[in-house]
Amino acid sequence: KNPNAFSVKNVFAELDSSRFHMFTKDGMVMGVGFNGTVDAAFGEKPSLTMNLAFDEYTFPEQIFESLPLQPKFSSLVSTVHLSSDFHTFRGEVSVQNSLGLHMNGTVLLRNEPNHIAVDQLDLISETARLSLQGILEHAGRFNGTVSLTHLDLSEWITRQQDTDLTGFLLFEGMIDSNGQVRGVDLTAEDEETEMYSDK
């Protein structure tokens, strides 16, 4: 079996020529538990609304196994509220974990013929901000920019020293047919004030 194959379980759905409705209280998608609703209308003004909460999830280690550095990400719990006309997707997201991470923010995506454009992904906590813009091509290539303000990596990655990162990161790479991230090129300019604060 392909561990990356798309699969959904325990989901109830209704579909006809004009609408789609899905709901679940204990669903599974690709091994991750979730609950919530998805509603779509297919009339003259097509629309999509998603209100989903995902259970604790950890990125599979094999996703990053081809990279020189292999971070061990903490498990994340997330919620997503999106509305769309099937071209533009906008809404709110929330991520948190047991390491103290708790960030809320907004997302704006566009579904183009050859790629998905992330026009805005802003996550904000009491002390930090992470903003991302980028493109994911349907062929697997991706690139983008991340802006960081007072980001503490120890809230995202296990066994990581406290950090206070402010700056930006340019990235590009490829997601292959097995779901692995390859050929990542990073360019960063940042200021770190926590790790070396005693020096």
CYANA upper distance limits for C-alpha pairs under 8 A (distance plus 0.5 A):
  1 LYS  CA      5 ALA  CA      8.46
  4 ASN  CA     30 MET  CA      7.93
  4 ASN  CA    178 ASN  CA      7.48
  4 ASN  CA    179 GLY  CA      7.37
  5 ALA  CA     30 MET  CA      7.74
  6 PHE  CA     29 VAL  CA      7.87
  6 PHE  CA     30 MET  CA      6.15
  7 SER  CA     28 MET  CA      8.38
  7 SER  CA     29 VAL  CA      6.17
  7 SER  CA     30 MET  CA      5.63
  7 SER  CA     31 GLY  CA      8.32
  8 VAL  CA     27 GLY  CA      7.78
  8 VAL  CA     28 MET  CA      6.00
  8 VAL  CA     29 VAL  CA      4.94
  8 VAL  CA     30 MET  CA      6.94
  9 LYS  CA     27 GLY  CA      6.11
  9 LYS  CA     28 MET  CA      5.49
  9 LYS  CA     29 VAL  CA      7.06
 10 ASN  CA     24 THR  CA      7.31
 10 ASN  CA     26 ASP  CA      7.00
 10 ASN  CA     27 GLY  CA      5.16
 10 ASN  CA     28 MET  CA      7.04
 11 VAL  CA     22 MET  CA      7.47
 11 VAL  CA     23 PHE  CA      6.73
 11 VAL  CA     24 THR  CA      5.64
 11 VAL  CA     26 ASP  CA      8.38
 11 VAL  CA     27 GLY  CA      5.99
 11 VAL  CA     28 MET  CA      8.26
 12 PHE  CA     22 MET  CA      6.16
 12 PHE  CA     23 PHE  CA      6.05
 12 PHE  CA     24 THR  CA      6.71
 13 ALA  CA     20 PHE  CA      7.80
 13 ALA  CA     21 HIS  CA      6.03
 13 ALA  CA     22 MET  CA      4.72
 13 ALA  CA     23 PHE  CA      7.01
 14 GLU  CA     20 PHE  CA      6.19
 14 GLU  CA     21 HIS  CA      5.65
 14 GLU  CA     22 MET  CA      6.96
 15 LEU  CA     19 ARG  CA      6.47
 15 LEU  CA     20 PHE  CA      5.00
 15 LEU  CA     21 HIS  CA      7.04
 16 ASP  CA     20 PHE  CA      7.09
 17 SER  CA     42 PHE  CA      7.82
 18 SER  CA     41 ALA  CA      6.33
 18 SER  CA     42 PHE  CA      5.47
 18 SER  CA     43 GLY  CA      6.57
 19 ARG  CA     39 ASP  CA      8.03
 19 ARG  CA     40 ALA  CA      5.99
 19 ARG  CA     41 ALA  CA      4.86
 19 ARG  CA     42 PHE  CA      6.24
 20 PHE  CA     38 VAL  CA      8.34
 20 PHE  CA     39 ASP  CA      6.21
 20 PHE  CA     40 ALA  CA      5.46
 20 PHE  CA     41 ALA  CA      6.97
 21 HIS  CA     37 THR  CA      7.92
 21 HIS  CA     38 VAL  CA      6.33
 21 HIS  CA     39 ASP  CA      5.12
 21 HIS  CA     40 ALA  CA      7.00
 22 MET  CA     37 THR  CA      5.98
 22 MET  CA     38 VAL  CA      5.53
 22 MET  CA     39 ASP  CA      6.95
 23 PHE  CA     35 ASN  CA      7.79
 23 PHE  CA     36 GLY  CA      6.15
 23 PHE  CA     37 THR  CA      4.85
 23 PHE  CA     38 VAL  CA      6.99
 24 THR  CA     34 PHE  CA      8.11
 24 THR  CA     35 ASN  CA      5.58
 24 THR  CA     36 GLY  CA      6.16
 24 THR  CA     37 THR  CA      7.25
 25 LYS  CA     34 PHE  CA      7.69
 25 LYS  CA     35 ASN  CA      5.07
 25 LYS  CA     36 GLY  CA      7.01
 26 ASP  CA     33 GLY  CA      6.97
 26 ASP  CA     34 PHE  CA      6.57
 26 ASP  CA     35 ASN  CA      6.20
 27 GLY  CA     33 GLY  CA      6.07
 27 GLY  CA     34 PHE  CA      5.71
 27 GLY  CA     35 ASN  CA      6.45
 28 MET  CA     32 VAL  CA      5.75
 28 MET  CA     33 GLY  CA      4.94
 28 MET  CA     34 PHE  CA      6.47
 29 VAL  CA     33 GLY  CA      7.02
 29 VAL  CA     34 PHE  CA      7.86
 32 VAL  CA     54 PHE  CA      7.54
 32 VAL  CA     55 ASP  CA      7.00
 32 VAL  CA     56 GLU  CA      8.10
 32 VAL  CA     57 TYR  CA      7.00
 33 GLY  CA     54 PHE  CA      6.41
 33 GLY  CA     55 ASP  CA      5.60
 33 GLY  CA     56 GLU  CA      8.25
 34 PHE  CA     52 LEU  CA      7.34
 34 PHE  CA     53 ALA  CA      5.99
 34 PHE  CA     54 PHE  CA      4.76
 34 PHE  CA     55 ASP  CA      6.17
 35 ASN  CA     52 LEU  CA      6.26
 35 ASN  CA     53 ALA  CA      5.96
 35 ASN  CA     54 PHE  CA      7.21
 36 GLY  CA     50 MET  CA      8.31
 36 GLY  CA     51 ASN  CA      6.01
 36 GLY  CA     52 LEU  CA      4.95
 36 GLY  CA     53 ALA  CA      6.78
 37 THR  CA     50 MET  CA      6.48
 37 THR  CA     51 ASN  CA      5.90
 37 THR  CA     52 LEU  CA      6.77
 38 VAL  CA     48 LEU  CA      7.82
 38 VAL  CA     49 THR  CA      6.23
 38 VAL  CA     50 MET  CA      5.03
 38 VAL  CA     51 ASN  CA      6.98
 38 VAL  CA     52 LEU  CA      8.38
 39 ASP  CA     48 LEU  CA      6.21
 39 ASP  CA     49 THR  CA      5.71
 39 ASP  CA     50 MET  CA      7.08
 40 ALA  CA     46 PRO  CA      7.81
 40 ALA  CA     47 SER  CA      5.99
 40 ALA  CA     48 LEU  CA      4.82
 40 ALA  CA     49 THR  CA      6.90
 41 ALA  CA     45 LYS  CA      8.26
 41 ALA  CA     46 PRO  CA      5.71
 41 ALA  CA     47 SER  CA      5.70
 41 ALA  CA     48 LEU  CA      7.10
 42 PHE  CA     46 PRO  CA      5.12
 42 PHE  CA     47 SER  CA      7.41
 45 LYS  CA     85 ASP  CA      7.93
 46 PRO  CA     85 ASP  CA      6.07
 46 PRO  CA     86 PHE  CA      7.60
 47 SER  CA     83 SER  CA      7.87
 47 SER  CA     84 SER  CA      6.07
 47 SER  CA     85 ASP  CA      5.00
 47 SER  CA     86 PHE  CA      7.04
 48 LEU  CA     82 LEU  CA      8.37
 48 LEU  CA     83 SER  CA      6.03
 48 LEU  CA     84 SER  CA      5.42
 48 LEU  CA     85 ASP  CA      6.68
 48 LEU  CA     86 PHE  CA      7.24
 49 THR  CA     81 HIS  CA      8.11
 49 THR  CA     82 LEU  CA      6.18
 49 THR  CA     83 SER  CA      4.94
 49 THR  CA     84 SER  CA      6.96
 50 MET  CA     80 VAL  CA      7.78
 50 MET  CA     81 HIS  CA      6.01
 50 MET  CA     82 LEU  CA      5.50
 50 MET  CA     83 SER  CA      6.89
 51 ASN  CA     79 THR  CA      8.22
 51 ASN  CA     80 VAL  CA      6.41
 51 ASN  CA     81 HIS  CA      5.06
 51 ASN  CA     82 LEU  CA      7.13
 52 LEU  CA     79 THR  CA      6.23
 52 LEU  CA     80 VAL  CA      5.77
 52 LEU  CA     81 HIS  CA      6.98
 53 ALA  CA     77 VAL  CA      8.46
 53 ALA  CA     78 SER  CA      6.50
 53 ALA  CA     79 THR  CA      4.70
 53 ALA  CA     80 VAL  CA      6.83
 54 PHE  CA     77 VAL  CA      6.52
 54 PHE  CA     78 SER  CA      5.81
 54 PHE  CA     79 THR  CA      6.49
 55 ASP  CA     76 LEU  CA      8.32
 55 ASP  CA     77 VAL  CA      5.88
 55 ASP  CA     78 SER  CA      7.55
 56 GLU  CA     75 SER  CA      6.23
 56 GLU  CA     76 LEU  CA      5.69
 56 GLU  CA     77 VAL  CA      5.06
 56 GLU  CA     78 SER  CA      8.21
 56 GLU  CA     97 ASN  CA      8.48
 57 TYR  CA     75 SER  CA      5.50
 57 TYR  CA     76 LEU  CA      5.67
 57 TYR  CA     77 VAL  CA      6.91
 58 THR  CA     73 PHE  CA      7.12
 58 THR  CA     74 SER  CA      6.79
 58 THR  CA     75 SER  CA      4.86
 58 THR  CA     76 LEU  CA      6.86
 59 PHE  CA     63 ILE  CA      7.80
 59 PHE  CA     73 PHE  CA      7.14
 59 PHE  CA     75 SER  CA      8.08
 61 GLU  CA     65 GLU  CA      6.85
 61 GLU  CA     70 GLN  CA      8.31
 61 GLU  CA     72 LYS  CA      7.90
 62 GLN  CA     66 SER  CA      8.39
 62 GLN  CA    180 GLN  CA      7.15
 63 ILE  CA    179 GLY  CA      6.75
 63 ILE  CA    180 GLN  CA      4.82
 63 ILE  CA    181 VAL  CA      6.29
 64 PHE  CA     70 GLN  CA      6.30
 64 PHE  CA     71 PRO  CA      8.32
 64 PHE  CA    180 GLN  CA      6.78
 64 PHE  CA    181 VAL  CA      6.28
 64 PHE  CA    182 ARG  CA      8.34
 65 GLU  CA     70 GLN  CA      6.86
 65 GLU  CA    180 GLN  CA      8.06
 66 SER  CA    180 GLN  CA      7.90
 66 SER  CA    181 VAL  CA      7.57
 66 SER  CA    182 ARG  CA      6.74
 67 LEU  CA    181 VAL  CA      8.08
 67 LEU  CA    182 ARG  CA      7.26
 67 LEU  CA    183 GLY  CA      8.33
 67 LEU  CA    184 VAL  CA      8.22
 71 PRO  CA    157 ILE  CA      7.03
 71 PRO  CA    158 THR  CA      8.48
 72 LYS  CA    157 ILE  CA      6.17
 72 LYS  CA    158 THR  CA      6.36
 73 PHE  CA    156 TRP  CA      6.40
 73 PHE  CA    157 ILE  CA      4.93
 73 PHE  CA    158 THR  CA      6.60
 74 SER  CA     97 ASN  CA      7.54
 74 SER  CA     98 SER  CA      8.44
 74 SER  CA     99 LEU  CA      8.04
 74 SER  CA    155 GLU  CA      8.31
 74 SER  CA    156 TRP  CA      6.10
 74 SER  CA    157 ILE  CA      5.89
 74 SER  CA    158 THR  CA      6.28
 75 SER  CA     97 ASN  CA      6.64
 75 SER  CA     98 SER  CA      8.19
 76 LEU  CA     95 VAL  CA      6.90
 76 LEU  CA     96 GLN  CA      6.18
 76 LEU  CA     97 ASN  CA      5.48
 77 VAL  CA     95 VAL  CA      6.13
 77 VAL  CA     96 GLN  CA      5.85
 77 VAL  CA     97 ASN  CA      6.55
 78 SER  CA     93 VAL  CA      7.65
 78 SER  CA     94 SER  CA      5.83
 78 SER  CA     95 VAL  CA      4.90
 78 SER  CA     96 GLN  CA      7.02
 79 THR  CA     93 VAL  CA      6.13
 79 THR  CA     94 SER  CA      5.71
 79 THR  CA     95 VAL  CA      7.32
 80 VAL  CA     91 GLY  CA      7.96
 80 VAL  CA     92 GLU  CA      6.49
 80 VAL  CA     93 VAL  CA      5.16
 80 VAL  CA     94 SER  CA      7.25
 81 HIS  CA     91 GLY  CA      5.87
 81 HIS  CA     92 GLU  CA      5.70
 81 HIS  CA     93 VAL  CA      6.93
 82 LEU  CA     89 PHE  CA      6.92
 82 LEU  CA     90 ARG  CA      6.00
 82 LEU  CA     91 GLY  CA      4.76
 82 LEU  CA     92 GLU  CA      7.06
 83 SER  CA     89 PHE  CA      6.32
 83 SER  CA     90 ARG  CA      6.16
 83 SER  CA     91 GLY  CA      6.68
 84 SER  CA     88 THR  CA      6.04
 84 SER  CA     89 PHE  CA      5.00
 84 SER  CA     90 ARG  CA      6.97
 85 ASP  CA     89 PHE  CA      7.65
 86 PHE  CA    111 ASN  CA      7.82
 87 HIS  CA    110 ARG  CA      6.05
 87 HIS  CA    111 ASN  CA      5.49
 87 HIS  CA    112 GLU  CA      7.66
 88 THR  CA    108 LEU  CA      7.72
 88 THR  CA    109 LEU  CA      6.23
 88 THR  CA    110 ARG  CA      5.03
 88 THR  CA    111 ASN  CA      6.93
 89 PHE  CA    107 VAL  CA      8.25
 89 PHE  CA    108 LEU  CA      6.12
 89 PHE  CA    109 LEU  CA      5.42
 89 PHE  CA    110 ARG  CA      6.66
 89 PHE  CA    111 ASN  CA      8.49
 90 ARG  CA    106 THR  CA      8.00
 90 ARG  CA    107 VAL  CA      6.02
 90 ARG  CA    108 LEU  CA      4.91
 90 ARG  CA    109 LEU  CA      6.87
 91 GLY  CA    106 THR  CA      6.21
 91 GLY  CA    107 VAL  CA      5.93
 91 GLY  CA    108 LEU  CA      7.26
 92 GLU  CA    104 ASN  CA      8.01
 92 GLU  CA    105 GLY  CA      6.18
 92 GLU  CA    106 THR  CA      4.90
 92 GLU  CA    107 VAL  CA      6.48
 93 VAL  CA    104 ASN  CA      6.35
 93 VAL  CA    105 GLY  CA      5.89
 93 VAL  CA    106 THR  CA      6.41
 93 VAL  CA    107 VAL  CA      7.51
 93 VAL  CA    123 LEU  CA      8.41
 94 SER  CA    102 HIS  CA      7.96
 94 SER  CA    103 MET  CA      6.27
 94 SER  CA    104 ASN  CA      4.85
 94 SER  CA    105 GLY  CA      6.87
 94 SER  CA    123 LEU  CA      8.27
 95 VAL  CA    101 LEU  CA      7.90
 95 VAL  CA    102 HIS  CA      6.37
 95 VAL  CA    103 MET  CA      5.98
 95 VAL  CA    104 ASN  CA      7.07
 96 GLN  CA    100 GLY  CA      7.79
 96 GLN  CA    101 LEU  CA      5.39
 96 GLN  CA    102 HIS  CA      4.79
 96 GLN  CA    103 MET  CA      6.91
 97 ASN  CA    101 LEU  CA      5.87
 97 ASN  CA    102 HIS  CA      7.42
 97 ASN  CA    155 GLU  CA      8.35
 99 LEU  CA    154 SER  CA      7.99
 99 LEU  CA    155 GLU  CA      5.71
 99 LEU  CA    156 TRP  CA      7.90
100 GLY  CA    155 GLU  CA      6.36
101 LEU  CA    155 GLU  CA      5.60
101 LEU  CA    156 TRP  CA      7.50
102 HIS  CA    125 SER  CA      6.72
103 MET  CA    123 LEU  CA      6.06
103 MET  CA    124 ILE  CA      5.58
103 MET  CA    125 SER  CA      5.11
104 ASN  CA    122 ASP  CA      8.48
104 ASN  CA    123 LEU  CA      5.72
104 ASN  CA    124 ILE  CA      5.89
104 ASN  CA    125 SER  CA      7.07
105 GLY  CA    121 LEU  CA      7.76
105 GLY  CA    122 ASP  CA      5.63
105 GLY  CA    123 LEU  CA      4.80
105 GLY  CA    124 ILE  CA      6.33
106 THR  CA    120 GLN  CA      7.84
106 THR  CA    121 LEU  CA      6.32
106 THR  CA    122 ASP  CA      5.89
106 THR  CA    123 LEU  CA      7.37
107 VAL  CA    118 VAL  CA      8.31
107 VAL  CA    119 ASP  CA      8.31
107 VAL  CA    120 GLN  CA      5.83
107 VAL  CA    121 LEU  CA      4.95
107 VAL  CA    122 ASP  CA      7.05
108 LEU  CA    118 VAL  CA      6.78
108 LEU  CA    119 ASP  CA      6.00
108 LEU  CA    120 GLN  CA      5.43
108 LEU  CA    121 LEU  CA      7.02
109 LEU  CA    116 ILE  CA      7.47
109 LEU  CA    117 ALA  CA      6.09
109 LEU  CA    118 VAL  CA      5.19
109 LEU  CA    119 ASP  CA      6.16
109 LEU  CA    120 GLN  CA      7.49
110 ARG  CA    116 ILE  CA      6.24
110 ARG  CA    117 ALA  CA      5.55
110 ARG  CA    118 VAL  CA      7.17
110 ARG  CA    119 ASP  CA      7.82
111 ASN  CA    115 HIS  CA      7.10
111 ASN  CA    116 ILE  CA      5.32
111 ASN  CA    117 ALA  CA      7.08
112 GLU  CA    116 ILE  CA      6.25
112 GLU  CA    117 ALA  CA      7.76
114 ASN  CA    137 GLU  CA      6.47
114 ASN  CA    138 HIS  CA      6.22
114 ASN  CA    139 ALA  CA      8.46
115 HIS  CA    135 ILE  CA      7.11
115 HIS  CA    136 LEU  CA      6.02
115 HIS  CA    137 GLU  CA      4.52
115 HIS  CA    138 HIS  CA      5.71
116 ILE  CA    135 ILE  CA      6.26
116 ILE  CA    136 LEU  CA      5.70
116 ILE  CA    137 GLU  CA      6.77
116 ILE  CA    138 HIS  CA      7.95
117 ALA  CA    133 GLN  CA      8.35
117 ALA  CA    134 GLY  CA      6.53
117 ALA  CA    135 ILE  CA      5.06
117 ALA  CA    136 LEU  CA      7.01
118 VAL  CA    132 LEU  CA      8.02
118 VAL  CA    133 GLN  CA      5.71
118 VAL  CA    134 GLY  CA      5.55
118 VAL  CA    135 ILE  CA      6.42
118 VAL  CA    136 LEU  CA      8.49
119 ASP  CA    132 LEU  CA      8.45
119 ASP  CA    133 GLN  CA      5.78
119 ASP  CA    134 GLY  CA      7.25
120 GLN  CA    131 SER  CA      7.64
120 GLN  CA    132 LEU  CA      6.63
120 GLN  CA    133 GLN  CA      5.95
121 LEU  CA    130 LEU  CA      8.47
121 LEU  CA    131 SER  CA      6.04
121 LEU  CA    132 LEU  CA      5.57
121 LEU  CA    133 GLN  CA      7.08
122 ASP  CA    129 ARG  CA      7.70
122 ASP  CA    130 LEU  CA      6.27
122 ASP  CA    131 SER  CA      4.91
122 ASP  CA    132 LEU  CA      7.04
123 LEU  CA    129 ARG  CA      6.23
123 LEU  CA    130 LEU  CA      5.66
123 LEU  CA    131 SER  CA      6.91
124 ILE  CA    128 ALA  CA      6.33
124 ILE  CA    129 ARG  CA      4.97
124 ILE  CA    130 LEU  CA      6.99
125 SER  CA    129 ARG  CA      6.91
127 THR  CA    150 HIS  CA      7.08
127 THR  CA    151 LEU  CA      8.47
128 ALA  CA    148 LEU  CA      8.21
128 ALA  CA    149 THR  CA      5.93
128 ALA  CA    150 HIS  CA      5.32
128 ALA  CA    151 LEU  CA      5.77
128 ALA  CA    152 ASP  CA      8.25
129 ARG  CA    147 SER  CA      8.50
129 ARG  CA    148 LEU  CA      6.47
129 ARG  CA    149 THR  CA      5.49
129 ARG  CA    150 HIS  CA      7.33
129 ARG  CA    151 LEU  CA      7.19
130 LEU  CA    146 VAL  CA      7.45
130 LEU  CA    147 SER  CA      6.30
130 LEU  CA    148 LEU  CA      5.38
130 LEU  CA    149 THR  CA      6.99
130 LEU  CA    151 LEU  CA      7.80
131 SER  CA    146 VAL  CA      6.08
131 SER  CA    147 SER  CA      5.54
131 SER  CA    148 LEU  CA      7.16
132 LEU  CA    144 GLY  CA      7.66
132 LEU  CA    145 THR  CA      6.22
132 LEU  CA    146 VAL  CA      4.98
132 LEU  CA    147 SER  CA      6.93
133 GLN  CA    144 GLY  CA      6.00
133 GLN  CA    145 THR  CA      5.93
133 GLN  CA    146 VAL  CA      7.18
134 GLY  CA    142 PHE  CA      7.81
134 GLY  CA    143 ASN  CA      6.03
134 GLY  CA    144 GLY  CA      4.22
134 GLY  CA    145 THR  CA      6.71
135 ILE  CA    142 PHE  CA      6.01
135 ILE  CA    143 ASN  CA      6.09
135 ILE  CA    144 GLY  CA      6.77
136 LEU  CA    140 GLY  CA      7.16
136 LEU  CA    141 ARG  CA      6.52
136 LEU  CA    142 PHE  CA      4.90
136 LEU  CA    143 ASN  CA      7.36
137 GLU  CA    141 ARG  CA      5.78
137 GLU  CA    142 PHE  CA      6.56
140 GLY  CA    174 MET  CA      5.95
140 GLY  CA    175 ILE  CA      5.39
140 GLY  CA    176 ASP  CA      6.79
141 ARG  CA    172 GLU  CA      7.98
141 ARG  CA    173 GLY  CA      6.32
141 ARG  CA    174 MET  CA      4.84
141 ARG  CA    175 ILE  CA      6.82
142 PHE  CA    172 GLU  CA      5.95
142 PHE  CA    173 GLY  CA      6.00
142 PHE  CA    174 MET  CA      6.50
142 PHE  CA    175 ILE  CA      8.29
143 ASN  CA    170 LEU  CA      8.14
143 ASN  CA    171 PHE  CA      5.92
143 ASN  CA    172 GLU  CA      4.46
143 ASN  CA    173 GLY  CA      7.00
144 GLY  CA    170 LEU  CA      6.44
144 GLY  CA    171 PHE  CA      6.02
144 GLY  CA    172 GLU  CA      7.03
145 THR  CA    168 PHE  CA      7.55
145 THR  CA    169 LEU  CA      6.16
145 THR  CA    170 LEU  CA      5.13
145 THR  CA    171 PHE  CA      6.87
146 VAL  CA    168 PHE  CA      6.00
146 VAL  CA    169 LEU  CA      5.50
146 VAL  CA    170 LEU  CA      7.00
147 SER  CA    166 THR  CA      8.21
147 SER  CA    167 GLY  CA      6.46
147 SER  CA    168 PHE  CA      4.86
147 SER  CA    169 LEU  CA      6.96
148 LEU  CA    165 LEU  CA      6.98
148 LEU  CA    166 THR  CA      5.44
148 LEU  CA    167 GLY  CA      5.73
148 LEU  CA    168 PHE  CA      6.30
149 THR  CA    164 ASP  CA      8.47
149 THR  CA    165 LEU  CA      6.77
149 THR  CA    166 THR  CA      4.84
149 THR  CA    167 GLY  CA      7.13
150 HIS  CA    163 THR  CA      8.48
150 HIS  CA    164 ASP  CA      5.22
150 HIS  CA    165 LEU  CA      5.41
150 HIS  CA    166 THR  CA      5.72
151 LEU  CA    163 THR  CA      7.29
151 LEU  CA    164 ASP  CA      5.77
151 LEU  CA    165 LEU  CA      5.39
151 LEU  CA    166 THR  CA      7.19
152 ASP  CA    156 TRP  CA      8.17
152 ASP  CA    162 ASP  CA      6.40
152 ASP  CA    163 THR  CA      5.09
152 ASP  CA    164 ASP  CA      5.76
152 ASP  CA    165 LEU  CA      7.14
153 LEU  CA    157 ILE  CA      6.50
153 LEU  CA    160 GLN  CA      7.25
153 LEU  CA    161 GLN  CA      8.01
153 LEU  CA    162 ASP  CA      7.05
153 LEU  CA    163 THR  CA      6.36
153 LEU  CA    164 ASP  CA      8.45
154 SER  CA    158 THR  CA      6.93
154 SER  CA    159 ARG  CA      7.66
154 SER  CA    160 GLN  CA      5.33
154 SER  CA    161 GLN  CA      6.25
154 SER  CA    162 ASP  CA      5.70
154 SER  CA    163 THR  CA      7.35
161 GLN  CA    195 MET  CA      7.63
162 ASP  CA    194 GLU  CA      7.13
162 ASP  CA    195 MET  CA      6.95
163 THR  CA    192 GLU  CA      7.20
163 THR  CA    193 THR  CA      7.70
163 THR  CA    194 GLU  CA      5.57
163 THR  CA    195 MET  CA      6.18
164 ASP  CA    191 GLU  CA      8.41
164 ASP  CA    192 GLU  CA      5.92
164 ASP  CA    193 THR  CA      5.99
164 ASP  CA    194 GLU  CA      5.60
164 ASP  CA    195 MET  CA      8.06
165 LEU  CA    190 ASP  CA      6.91
165 LEU  CA    191 GLU  CA      6.25
165 LEU  CA    192 GLU  CA      5.33
165 LEU  CA    193 THR  CA      7.55
166 THR  CA    190 ASP  CA      5.89
166 THR  CA    191 GLU  CA      5.82
166 THR  CA    192 GLU  CA      7.24
167 GLY  CA    188 ALA  CA      8.11
167 GLY  CA    189 GLU  CA      6.10
167 GLY  CA    190 ASP  CA      4.46
167 GLY  CA    191 GLU  CA      6.73
168 PHE  CA    188 ALA  CA      6.38
168 PHE  CA    189 GLU  CA      6.08
168 PHE  CA    190 ASP  CA      6.62
169 LEU  CA    186 LEU  CA      7.40
169 LEU  CA    187 THR  CA      6.25
169 LEU  CA    188 ALA  CA      4.90
169 LEU  CA    189 GLU  CA      7.05
170 LEU  CA    186 LEU  CA      6.21
170 LEU  CA    187 THR  CA      5.50
170 LEU  CA    188 ALA  CA      6.74
171 PHE  CA    184 VAL  CA      7.46
171 PHE  CA    185 ASP  CA      6.14
171 PHE  CA    186 LEU  CA      5.13
171 PHE  CA    187 THR  CA      6.97
172 GLU  CA    183 GLY  CA      8.45
172 GLU  CA    184 VAL  CA      6.12
172 GLU  CA    185 ASP  CA      5.88
172 GLU  CA    186 LEU  CA      7.34
173 GLY  CA    181 VAL  CA      7.61
173 GLY  CA    182 ARG  CA      6.55
173 GLY  CA    183 GLY  CA      5.62
173 GLY  CA    184 VAL  CA      4.68
173 GLY  CA    185 ASP  CA      6.73
174 MET  CA    181 VAL  CA      6.22
174 MET  CA    182 ARG  CA      5.68
174 MET  CA    183 GLY  CA      6.64
174 MET  CA    184 VAL  CA      7.44
175 ILE  CA    179 GLY  CA      6.18
175 ILE  CA    180 GLN  CA      5.91
175 ILE  CA    181 VAL  CA      5.10
175 ILE  CA    182 ARG  CA      6.66
176 ASP  CA    180 GLN  CA      5.99
176 ASP  CA    181 VAL  CA      7.12
176 ASP  CA    182 ARG  CA      7.63
192 GLU  CA    196 TYR  CA      8.00
193 THR  CA    197 SER  CA      6.24
